[in-house]
Amino acid sequence: MQRGRLAWLLGLTLALGGCGGKQSGTVEPARSDTTPATALTPPAPAAAAPKPATLTRLNEDGTESREEPAGDSSTRGPLLTAVAATLAAGTSKAAAATVTDPPTLWQEGVNYTRLVPAQPTYVAPGQVEVLEFFWYGCPHCYALDPLVEAWRKTKAPYVAFSRVPVMWSEAHRSTARLFYTLKSLGKLDQLHGDVFKEIHLNGDPLVTGDPNDTAGAERLQSAFVGKFGISADQFSKAYRSLPVETDLQRADELGLRYRVEAVPTFVVNGKYVADVRTAGSQERLIAMIEDLAAQEHRH
């Protein structure tokens, strides 16, 4: 029965074109339940990464000059970008001190898409919203998640990060409901990674072969969380609670607003949309999200 559900899940994935019609091709391929955990190490940046844009330097007289960036196009971070700016400016410390923005390593229309008009965000003043649209059944989301988790724990305090599960079908909605139920129970941080592992390592999609069998999906998910000390009664009450229903409705609205057709997809501050394919690699995607968020925070 478990293998039958897994075969159905893989069939659903293929029917959706991987994890959506435009999903990145640079991440790890789908894995069977026999794939060793070591295979989850994020791949090295693609050899043919997008060419970086020119560096923009602000001169002492207020004018700007543009020069080709030095070094690998994947170079990033405040320290390295400051070094690049200093090299472009020569040895003049005074000129280097006038540089307030990092070099432009990312090209609009190549590495990310600008939304016009920008969409409203739901964060406090001074915060920058970053959304990740994902699906627990997506192998690409699973491959990227360790990097997202590492970044989430070290991101700048002004970044307000939220995951948003997609709602393309009843099967997607079932795992989205599990996500928000764990959030409602205060167990999301603890069990988020375990849900991915249950599906991709243990071969249990946490839904039945019938995508409309919501009661069956609930039983499977209740049995799964029971292994972590959550009682069936606790789970059932949260599963159909008002907070969970409200979160599901908001996730549905966000997916429609941003016209999400593939996962994982990131949206920065309602303005910029990017994924692994456009960024060039998993690592470059995380770096670009950081840079775009920093840019939004400065302005």
N, C-alpha and C positions, 0 to 999 in steps of 0.2 A: 504493500500500500504506500509506504514511504517513497519507494522508487517511482511509483506511478505518479505521485504528487510532484516529485522533482521533475519527471519528464514533462508533466503538464506545464510547470513553471518555465522550463527551458523553452518549450514550445511557444508560450506566451511572449517570452523575451524575443524570440526570433520573429514572431508575428509583428512585434512592435519595432522591428529593425534594430535589434540590439537593445539599447535602453532608450529608444526614441529614434526618430528618422534621421537626426543629424548628429548622433553621438560621436564623440571623439574616438579616433582610431589609435591613439598613441598610448593608451593605458593597457593594463593587463587584460588578456582575453578571458572569456568565461572559463571557470574552472570546474572540474568534476569534484565529487566529494572525496576523491583519492588524492587530490593535489596537496602536497606538503605545505605546511605553514610558511616555510622559508621562501616559497614561490611568491609570497605576497610583498616582498621587498620592492618598493617603487622602482620602476625602470629609470635608467639614466636618461638625461635630456636627449631629445631627438637630435640627430646629427644635422639635419637641415632645418634648424630653428629659424623663425622669421628674422630678417635682417633688422637690427635696431635702428631707430630713428637717429637723426643727428643730435648732438649735444647743443643745448642752448645756454650761452653764457652772458650774464649781465655785466657790462663793462663799467668802469668808474664814471664815465661821462653819461651814463644812462642808456647808451645804445646796446644792442644785442648782436652777438656774433654766433655763427653756427659752425661746428666742426664735427668730423667723424669721430665717434667714441673709440677709445683705445681698449684693447683687451677683448675677452670673450663676451658675446652678446648676452650671456646669462648673468654677468656680473651685476650685483645688486646690493642693497643695504645702505644705510646712511653713511657708514664709514667708507665703503668702496666708491660710492657715488661722489663723495666729497673728494676722494683722491683723484678720481677721473676729472672732476671739475678743476682741481688744482693743476693737474698736468696740462689741461687745455689752456689754462690761464698763464702757463709758464711758471716762473718762480716768484711772481709777485704775490705776497701774502695779502696785500690790501685788495687786489682784484679778486682773489679767491674768497675773501671775507664777504664780498657783496653778493655771492651766490646764495639765494634763499631757497630755491627749489632744486630737487634732484634732477640729474640729466634725464631727458625724455627717452626711456628705453622701450616704450610701448607705443605702437602706432594705432591710432583710431582707424577702424575699418579693416585692420589686419589682426591685431591681437585682441581687440575688444570692439563691441558695438555700442555707440552712444544712443540712448533712448530719447526720442523727441516726440512729444514733450516728456520731460522727466516726470517720474511718478512720485506721489506723496509717500513719505516714510512714517514709521510709527515708533520713533525713538525720541528720547529727551533732547532738548537743545544742547548743542555741542557734541552730540553723539553721531557717529556715522554707521548707518545700517548696512550690514552685509548678510545677504540671504543665500543659502545653498538649497536648491531644489534637488531632491534625491528620491530614490526608491530602494527599500531594503533588498528587493530581489535583483537589483542591478549589479552585475559583477564589476562594472567600472566605478560605481560609487563605493563598493567594497574595497577595491584596490586603492582608491584615493583617500579613504577615511582615516588611515593612520596619520597621513600628513595633515589632514584637516584638524584632527584631534590635537596633534602636537602644536599646530599654529594657534588653535583655540585657547590653549593653556598659556600661551606666551604673547598673545596679541596685545596691541596697545589698548590701554583702558578706555579710550574713546570709541573703540569699535564695538558695536552692539551686534553680535552674530547670532543668527537663528537658522536652524534647519527647517525646511518646508517640504514635507512629503507630497509627491504628486498624486493626483486623484483621477487618473485617466480611465480607470475601470473599477468594478467592484473589488477585484483582487488587489489593486493598488490601494483602494479605500480601506480594505481590511487591515493591511499592514500600517497604513497611516493612522488608523484608529488605535492600533497597538502602540505606536509611537506616542500619541497624545495621552493614552491611558497611563503609560509609564511616566510621562511628564506629570500627570495629575497626581500620581502616587508618590512623586518625589524620587523615582527610581531610574529616571532616564539616563543620568550621567553614569550610573552604575551598570546598567544593562544594555545601553545602546550598542556597544561593540559585540555583546553576546548575541544579540538578535542577528546581526550580520553573520556571525560564526555559525549559528544554528542553521541558517539558510545555506550558506556557501561552503561550509566545512562539513556539517553534519547531514546535509542533504534534505533538510526538512523545511519546505517553503512556508510553513505556518499558515497555509490556506489549503483547502481541499481541491480536488480536481475540478469541482464545479465553482466557477468564480462567483456565482450567485448564492452559494451556500454560506451565508454569513454566520449562521449558528455553528456550523462545523468549524469555521475559521476561529470563532471565539473559543470553542472547546480546545482546539489545538494550542492556541495562544495561552489559554488559562493553564493548561498542563505544562507548558514551557516555563511560564513565570513562577509556577508552583515550585519548581526546582530551586528557586532563589528565595523561598520563604514568603511569597505572596499568596495568600489564601484565595480559594475560588470565590469566596464571598466578597473579599476586598476588590478583586479584579472585576467581578461582575458589576458591582456598584459604580466603579469608576468608568467602566467600558461604555456605559450608556448615560453618563452624567452630563449635565449642562456644560461644564467647562470643556469637556472633550468634544461635544457637538459644536460648540462655538469655535474651537480651534480648527475643526475639520472644515467648517464653513469658511473661515478666513483663509485656510490653505487653498481651498477651491477657488476663492476669489483672486488670490495672488497668482495662482497658476494661469488663470484666464487673463488677468491683467498683463502679465509679462509674456503671454503666449508661449509658455514653456513646451517645447516639442522634444526635448532630449534631456537626459540627466547623466552626470551631474552638471548643473548650470548655476552660475553665480551671478548675483546682481548686487552692485555696489551703489548704495545711497540712492536707489531709484533711477540711476543715470547710466550705468555701464553694465553690459552683459558680456560674460566670457565663459569659456570652458577650456578643457585641456587641449583640444585641437587648435583653437585660436591662439592660445598662449604659447604652445610649442612643446610643453611637457608638464607633468604634474608640479614639479618644483617651480617652474616659471609661472604657472598659474597662481600659486600661493604668493610668490613674490610680487606679481602684478596686483593682486588684491590688496596687499599691504601698501603698495605705492599709490594706487588709486584712492584708497581710504585715507592715506596721509595727505594727499592732495586735497581731498574734500574737507578734511579737518582744518587745513590751513586757510581755506576759503570759506 
